[in-house]
Amino acid sequence: MRGGIQICYPHVILSKFSHIVSFRMNIIIELFVCMSFL
């Protein structure tokens, strides 16, 4: 049980980190699109 949790835990951190990064990338892309339209 404990080994499974240790294996699963970094995967959760990575998935949350990648979700935050993709969310910020979407904001940056939207800002670039707005700047190009202006």
C-alpha positions as CSV (number, residue, x, y, z in Angstrom):
1,M,0.0,0.0,0.0
2,R,2.7,2.5,1.1
3,G,4.9,1.9,-2.0
4,G,1.9,2.4,-4.3
5,I,1.1,5.7,-2.6
6,Q,4.8,6.8,-3.0
7,I,4.7,5.9,-6.7
8,C,1.3,7.6,-7.3
9,Y,2.1,10.8,-5.3
10,P,4.7,12.3,-7.8
11,H,2.3,11.6,-10.6
12,V,-0.4,13.7,-9.0
13,I,2.1,16.6,-8.5
14,L,3.2,16.3,-12.1
15,S,-0.3,16.3,-13.4
16,K,-1.3,19.4,-11.3
17,F,2.0,21.2,-12.3
18,S,1.3,20.5,-16.0
19,H,-2.3,21.6,-15.6
20,I,-1.1,25.0,-14.1
21,V,1.6,25.4,-16.9
22,S,-0.9,24.7,-19.7
23,F,-3.4,27.2,-18.0
24,R,-0.7,29.9,-17.9
25,M,0.3,29.1,-21.5
26,N,-3.4,29.6,-22.5
27,I,-3.4,33.1,-20.8
28,I,-0.1,34.0,-22.6
29,I,-1.5,32.9,-26.0
30,E,-4.7,34.9,-25.4
31,L,-2.6,38.0,-24.5
32,F,-0.6,37.6,-27.7
33,V,-3.8,37.3,-29.7
34,C,-5.3,40.4,-28.1
35,M,-2.0,42.4,-28.7
36,S,-1.9,41.3,-32.4
37,F,-5.6,42.4,-32.9
38,L,-4.8,45.8,-31.3
